[in-house]
Amino acid sequence: VSIAGLLGFVGLVVPHLVRYFFGHSSRVVIAASALAGASLVVACDLVARVAFAPYEVPVGILMALLGGPFFIYLVLKAKGASNE
């Protein structure tokens, strides 16, 4: 995230979630990933502005709190699959 930024992080996590819920069809995954990624960023921005009013929390912090544990899960899952 420190190099690629917020959008790169969303681009890593969201397609995995979409593929889990909608299957492996490339046509569906690409369209749903675009919508889900945009929705996730907008939802996190809304929470960052409203939940902590009158302060404004950076969206990247909320994205890291939501996506960080999932990204660690993906790394551990891939590591376990490569050992088998």
DSSP file (Angstrom, degrees, kcal/mol; ACC not computed):
  #  RESIDUE AA STRUCTURE BP1 BP2  ACC     N-H-->O    O-->H-N    N-H-->O    O-->H-N    TCO  KAPPA ALPHA  PHI   PSI    X-CA   Y-CA   Z-CA
    1    1 A V     >        0   0    0      0, 0.0     4,-1.7     0, 0.0     7,-0.1   0.000 360.0 360.0 360.0 -34.5    0.0    0.0    0.0
    2    2 A S  T  4  +     0   0    0      2,-0.2     4,-0.1     1,-0.2     0, 0.0   0.805 360.0  29.9 -66.2 -26.4    2.9    2.4    0.7
    3    3 A I  T  4 S+     0   0    0      2,-0.1    -1,-0.2     1,-0.0     5,-0.0   0.882 130.9  31.9 -95.3 -50.3    4.1    2.1   -2.9
    4    4 A A  T  4 S-     0   0    0      1,-0.2     4,-0.5     2,-0.1     3,-0.2   0.739  99.5-144.4 -84.1 -23.8    1.0    1.4   -4.9
    5    5 A G     X  -     0   0    0     -4,-1.7     4,-1.5     1,-0.2    -1,-0.2  -0.330  41.0 -44.5  88.9-174.0   -1.5    3.4   -2.8
    6    6 A L  H  > S+     0   0    0      1,-0.2     4,-2.4     2,-0.2     5,-0.2   0.882 132.1  53.8 -63.6 -43.0   -5.1    2.8   -1.9
    7    7 A L  H  > S+     0   0    0      1,-0.2     4,-2.3    -3,-0.2    -1,-0.2   0.866 106.9  51.8 -66.9 -35.2   -6.3    1.9   -5.4
    8    8 A G  H  > S+     0   0    0     -4,-0.5     4,-1.0     2,-0.2    -1,-0.2   0.882 109.8  50.5 -65.1 -37.1   -3.6   -0.8   -5.8
    9    9 A F  H >X S+     0   0    0     -4,-1.5     4,-1.9     2,-0.2     3,-0.5   0.914 111.0  47.3 -67.0 -43.5   -4.7   -2.3   -2.5
   10   10 A V  H 3X S+     0   0    0     -4,-2.4     4,-2.2     1,-0.2    -2,-0.2   0.893 108.9  56.5 -62.8 -39.4   -8.3   -2.3   -3.5
   11   11 A G  H 3< S+     0   0    0     -4,-2.3    -1,-0.2    -5,-0.2    -2,-0.2   0.729 109.4  46.0 -66.0 -22.5   -7.3   -3.9   -6.8
   12   12 A L  H << S+     0   0    0     -4,-1.0     4,-0.4    -3,-0.5    -1,-0.2   0.859 120.9  33.7 -84.8 -39.2   -5.6   -6.7   -4.9
   13   13 A V  H >X S+     0   0    0     -4,-1.9     4,-1.6     2,-0.1     3,-0.5   0.911 109.2  58.5 -87.7 -45.6   -8.3   -7.6   -2.4
   14   14 A V  H 3X S+     0   0    0     -4,-2.2     4,-2.7     1,-0.2     5,-0.2   0.883 100.3  54.7 -61.0 -44.9  -11.6   -6.9   -4.2
   15   15 A P  H 3> S+     0   0    0      0, 0.0     4,-2.5     0, 0.0    -1,-0.2   0.856 106.9  53.1 -60.3 -31.8  -11.2   -9.3   -7.2
   16   16 A H  H <> S+     0   0    0     -3,-0.5     4,-1.8    -4,-0.4    -2,-0.2   0.916 110.8  46.2 -66.8 -41.8  -10.6  -12.2   -4.8
   17   17 A L  H  X S+     0   0    0     -4,-1.6     4,-1.9     2,-0.2    -1,-0.2   0.916 113.6  48.9 -64.8 -42.5  -13.8  -11.4   -2.9
   18   18 A V  H  X S+     0   0    0     -4,-2.7     4,-3.1     1,-0.2     5,-0.3   0.916 109.9  51.1 -63.9 -43.3  -15.7  -11.1   -6.2
   19   19 A R  H  X S+     0   0    0     -4,-2.5     4,-1.4    -5,-0.2    -1,-0.2   0.864 108.6  53.1 -63.0 -35.7  -14.4  -14.4   -7.5
   20   20 A Y  H  < S+     0   0    0     -4,-1.8    -1,-0.2    -5,-0.2    -2,-0.2   0.904 119.0  33.7 -65.0 -41.4  -15.4  -16.1   -4.3
   21   21 A F  H  < S+     0   0    0     -4,-1.9    -2,-0.2     1,-0.1    -1,-0.2   0.811 129.4  30.8 -86.7 -31.4  -19.0  -14.9   -4.5
   22   22 A F  H  < S-     0   0    0     -4,-3.1     3,-0.3     1,-0.3    -3,-0.2   0.449 103.3-118.4-112.4  -1.8  -19.6  -14.8   -8.3
   23   23 A G     <  -     0   0    0     -4,-1.4    -1,-0.3    -5,-0.3    -2,-0.1  -0.490  41.8 -59.5  95.5-167.8  -17.4  -17.6   -9.7
   24   24 A H  S    S+     0   0    0     -2,-0.2     2,-0.4    -4,-0.1    -1,-0.2   0.261  78.3 130.6-107.2  10.8  -14.5  -17.6  -12.1
   25   25 A S     >  -     0   0    0     -3,-0.3     4,-2.9     1,-0.2     5,-0.2  -0.532  49.7-148.9 -67.3 119.7  -16.1  -16.2  -15.2
   26   26 A S  H  > S+     0   0    0     -2,-0.4     4,-2.4     1,-0.2     5,-0.3   0.872  94.7  54.8 -59.9 -38.8  -13.7  -13.4  -16.4
   27   27 A R  H  > S+     0   0    0      1,-0.2     4,-1.5     2,-0.2    -1,-0.2   0.919 114.1  39.9 -62.0 -44.0  -16.5  -11.3  -17.8
   28   28 A V  H  > S+     0   0    0      2,-0.2     4,-2.9     1,-0.2     5,-0.3   0.910 114.5  52.7 -72.1 -43.0  -18.5  -11.3  -14.5
   29   29 A V  H  X S+     0   0    0     -4,-2.9     4,-2.3     1,-0.2     5,-0.2   0.898 109.4  48.4 -63.1 -41.7  -15.4  -10.9  -12.3
   30   30 A I  H  X S+     0   0    0     -4,-2.4     4,-1.8    -5,-0.2    -1,-0.2   0.944 116.5  41.5 -65.9 -47.3  -14.1   -7.8  -14.2
   31   31 A A  H  X S+     0   0    0     -4,-1.5     4,-1.9    -5,-0.3    -2,-0.2   0.932 118.1  45.8 -66.3 -45.3  -17.4   -6.0  -14.2
   32   32 A A  H  X S+     0   0    0     -4,-2.9     4,-3.0     1,-0.2     5,-0.2   0.852 109.9  55.4 -68.2 -33.6  -18.3   -7.0  -10.6
   33   33 A S  H  X S+     0   0    0     -4,-2.3     4,-2.7    -5,-0.3     5,-0.3   0.901 107.0  50.2 -65.3 -40.4  -14.8   -6.1   -9.4
   34   34 A A  H  X S+     0   0    0     -4,-1.8     4,-2.0    -5,-0.2    -2,-0.2   0.940 116.0  41.3 -62.5 -46.7  -15.1   -2.6  -10.9
   35   35 A L  H  X S+     0   0    0     -4,-1.9     4,-2.4     2,-0.2    -2,-0.2   0.917 117.5  46.9 -67.8 -43.2  -18.5   -2.0   -9.2
   36   36 A A  H  X S+     0   0    0     -4,-3.0     4,-2.5     2,-0.2    -2,-0.2   0.897 112.3  50.1 -67.9 -40.0  -17.4   -3.6   -5.9
   37   37 A G  H  X S+     0   0    0     -4,-2.7     4,-2.2    -5,-0.2    -1,-0.2   0.930 113.3  45.2 -63.7 -45.6  -14.1   -1.7   -5.7
   38   38 A A  H  X S+     0   0    0     -4,-2.0     4,-2.3    -5,-0.3    -2,-0.2   0.909 113.9  49.9 -63.9 -41.7  -15.8    1.6   -6.3
   39   39 A S  H  X S+     0   0    0     -4,-2.4     4,-2.6     1,-0.2    -2,-0.2   0.890 109.5  51.6 -64.2 -39.5  -18.5    0.8   -3.8
   40   40 A L  H  X S+     0   0    0     -4,-2.5     4,-2.5     2,-0.2    -2,-0.2   0.921 111.1  46.4 -64.5 -44.1  -16.0   -0.2   -1.2
   41   41 A V  H  X S+     0   0    0     -4,-2.2     4,-2.2     2,-0.2    -2,-0.2   0.912 114.6  47.2 -66.0 -41.9  -14.0    3.0   -1.6
   42   42 A V  H  X S+     0   0    0     -4,-2.3     4,-2.4     2,-0.2    -2,-0.2   0.911 112.7  49.6 -65.4 -42.0  -17.2    5.2   -1.5
   43   43 A A  H  X S+     0   0    0     -4,-2.6     4,-2.5     2,-0.2    -2,-0.2   0.915 112.1  47.6 -64.2 -42.8  -18.5    3.3    1.6
   44   44 A C  H  X S+     0   0    0     -4,-2.5     4,-2.5     2,-0.2    -1,-0.2   0.881 111.5  51.1 -66.1 -37.1  -15.2    3.7    3.4
   45   45 A D  H  X S+     0   0    0     -4,-2.2     4,-1.8     2,-0.2    -2,-0.2   0.910 110.2  49.6 -64.8 -41.6  -15.1    7.3    2.6
   46   46 A L  H  X S+     0   0    0     -4,-2.4     4,-2.6     2,-0.2     5,-0.3   0.927 112.8  46.3 -62.5 -45.7  -18.6    7.8    3.9
   47   47 A V  H  X>S+     0   0    0     -4,-2.5     4,-1.9     1,-0.2     5,-0.6   0.909 110.5  53.9 -63.3 -41.7  -17.8    6.0    7.1
   48   48 A A  H  <5S+     0   0    0     -4,-2.5     9,-1.4     1,-0.2     4,-0.3   0.846 115.7  39.3 -62.6 -33.7  -14.6    8.0    7.5
   49   49 A R  H  <5S+     0   0    0     -4,-1.8    -2,-0.2     7,-0.2    -1,-0.2   0.869 126.0  31.8 -83.2 -37.9  -16.5   11.3    7.2
   50   50 A V  H ><5S+     0   0    0     -4,-2.6     3,-1.3    -5,-0.2    -3,-0.2   0.897 112.5  53.9 -91.6 -44.3  -19.6   10.4    9.2
   51   51 A A  T 3<5S+     0   0    0     -4,-1.9    -3,-0.1    -5,-0.3    -1,-0.1   0.805 117.5  35.4 -67.6 -29.9  -18.6    8.0   11.9
   52   52 A F  T > <S-     0   0    0     -5,-0.6     3,-2.0    -4,-0.3    -1,-0.3   0.060  95.7-174.3-113.6  25.5  -15.9   10.2   13.4
   53   53 A A  T <   +     0   0    0     -3,-1.3     3,-0.1     1,-0.3    -3,-0.1  -0.310  65.2  28.5 -60.2 143.6  -17.4   13.6   12.8
   54   54 A P  T 3  S+     0   0    0      0, 0.0    -1,-0.3     0, 0.0     2,-0.2  -0.968 121.3  63.2 -84.6   5.1  -16.3   16.4   13.3
   55   55 A Y  S <  S-     0   0    0     -3,-2.0     2,-0.5    -5,-0.1    -3,-0.2  -0.585  74.4-140.6 -89.3 155.9  -12.9   14.7   12.6
   56   56 A E        -     0   0    0     -2,-0.2    -7,-0.2    -3,-0.1    -8,-0.1  -0.958  10.7-154.7-121.3 115.7  -12.1   13.2    9.2
   57   57 A V        -     0   0    0     -9,-1.4    -5,-0.1    -2,-0.5     2,-0.0  -0.674  31.1-103.3 -86.0 138.3  -10.2    9.9    9.2
   58   58 A P    >>  -     0   0    0      0, 0.0     4,-1.1     0, 0.0     3,-1.0  -0.363  23.1-130.7 -61.1 140.1   -8.1    9.1    6.1
   59   59 A V  H 3> S+     0   0    0      1,-0.3     4,-2.5     2,-0.2     5,-0.2   0.832 103.8  66.0 -61.8 -33.6   -9.8    6.5    3.9
   60   60 A G  H 3> S+     0   0    0      1,-0.2     4,-2.2     2,-0.2    -1,-0.3   0.824  96.6  55.3 -60.1 -32.3   -6.6    4.5    3.7
   61   61 A I  H <> S+     0   0    0     -3,-1.0     4,-2.1     2,-0.2    -1,-0.2   0.938 110.2  44.1 -67.5 -45.9   -6.7    3.8    7.4
   62   62 A L  H  X S+     0   0    0     -4,-1.1     4,-2.1     2,-0.2     5,-0.2   0.897 113.2  52.0 -65.0 -39.0  -10.2    2.3    7.1
   63   63 A M  H  X S+     0   0    0     -4,-2.5     4,-3.3     1,-0.2     5,-0.4   0.900 110.0  49.1 -63.5 -39.8   -9.2    0.3    4.0
   64   64 A A  H  X S+     0   0    0     -4,-2.2     4,-1.9    -5,-0.2    -1,-0.2   0.885 110.2  50.9 -67.1 -38.0   -6.2   -1.1    5.8
   65   65 A L  H  < S+     0   0    0     -4,-2.1    -2,-0.2     2,-0.2    -1,-0.2   0.866 120.0  35.8 -67.2 -35.3   -8.3   -2.1    8.8
   66   66 A L  H  X S+     0   0    0     -4,-2.1     4,-0.6    -5,-0.2    -2,-0.2   0.912 128.0  32.6 -82.0 -46.3  -10.8   -3.9    6.5
   67   67 A G  H  X S+     0   0    0     -4,-3.3     4,-2.7    -5,-0.2     5,-0.2   0.730 102.1  74.5 -88.8 -22.8   -8.5   -5.3    3.9
   68   68 A G  H  X S+     0   0    0     -4,-1.9     4,-2.3    -5,-0.4     5,-0.2   0.943  98.9  44.0 -57.9 -53.4   -5.4   -6.0    5.8
   69   69 A P  H  > S+     0   0    0      0, 0.0     4,-2.1     0, 0.0    -1,-0.2   0.884 115.0  50.3 -61.1 -36.6   -6.6   -9.1    7.6
   70   70 A F  H  X S+     0   0    0     -4,-0.6     4,-2.2     2,-0.2    -2,-0.2   0.903 109.3  50.7 -67.5 -39.4   -8.1  -10.4    4.4
   71   71 A F  H  X S+     0   0    0     -4,-2.7     4,-2.2     2,-0.2    -1,-0.2   0.897 109.4  50.8 -65.1 -39.8   -4.9   -9.9    2.5
   72   72 A I  H  X S+     0   0    0     -4,-2.3     4,-2.6     1,-0.2     5,-0.2   0.904 108.5  53.0 -62.5 -40.8   -3.0  -11.7    5.2
   73   73 A Y  H  X S+     0   0    0     -4,-2.1     4,-2.5     1,-0.2    -2,-0.2   0.916 108.2  50.3 -58.9 -43.8   -5.5  -14.5    4.9
   74   74 A L  H  X S+     0   0    0     -4,-2.2     4,-2.4     2,-0.2    -2,-0.2   0.902 110.8  48.9 -62.3 -41.4   -4.9  -14.7    1.2
   75   75 A V  H  X S+     0   0    0     -4,-2.2     4,-2.2     2,-0.2    -2,-0.2   0.928 113.5  45.8 -65.0 -44.8   -1.1  -14.8    1.7
   76   76 A L  H  X S+     0   0    0     -4,-2.6     4,-2.3     2,-0.2    -2,-0.2   0.878 112.3  51.5 -66.7 -36.9   -1.4  -17.6    4.2
   77   77 A K  H  X S+     0   0    0     -4,-2.5     4,-2.0    -5,-0.2    -1,-0.2   0.913 111.5  46.8 -65.0 -43.1   -3.8  -19.5    2.1
   78   78 A A  H  X S+     0   0    0     -4,-2.4     4,-1.8     2,-0.2    -2,-0.2   0.873 111.4  51.8 -67.2 -36.7   -1.5  -19.3   -0.9
   79   79 A K  H  X S+     0   0    0     -4,-2.2     4,-1.1     1,-0.2    -2,-0.2   0.904 110.6  48.2 -65.9 -41.0    1.5  -20.3    1.2
   80   80 A G  H  X S+     0   0    0     -4,-2.3     4,-0.7     1,-0.2    -2,-0.2   0.864 110.3  51.7 -66.2 -36.6   -0.5  -23.4    2.4
   81   81 A A  H  < S+     0   0    0     -4,-2.0     3,-0.4     1,-0.2    -1,-0.2   0.833 107.4  52.5 -70.2 -32.3   -1.5  -24.3   -1.1
   82   82 A S  H  < S+     0   0    0     -4,-1.8    -1,-0.2     1,-0.2    -2,-0.2   0.755 105.1  55.9 -76.0 -22.7    2.1  -24.2   -2.3
   83   83 A N  H  <        0   0    0     -4,-1.1    -1,-0.2     1,-0.2    -2,-0.2   0.688 360.0 360.0 -79.6 -18.6    3.3  -26.5    0.5
   84   84 A E     <        0   0    0     -4,-0.7    -1,-0.2    -3,-0.4    -2,-0.1   0.478 360.0 360.0 -80.6 360.0    0.8  -29.2   -0.5
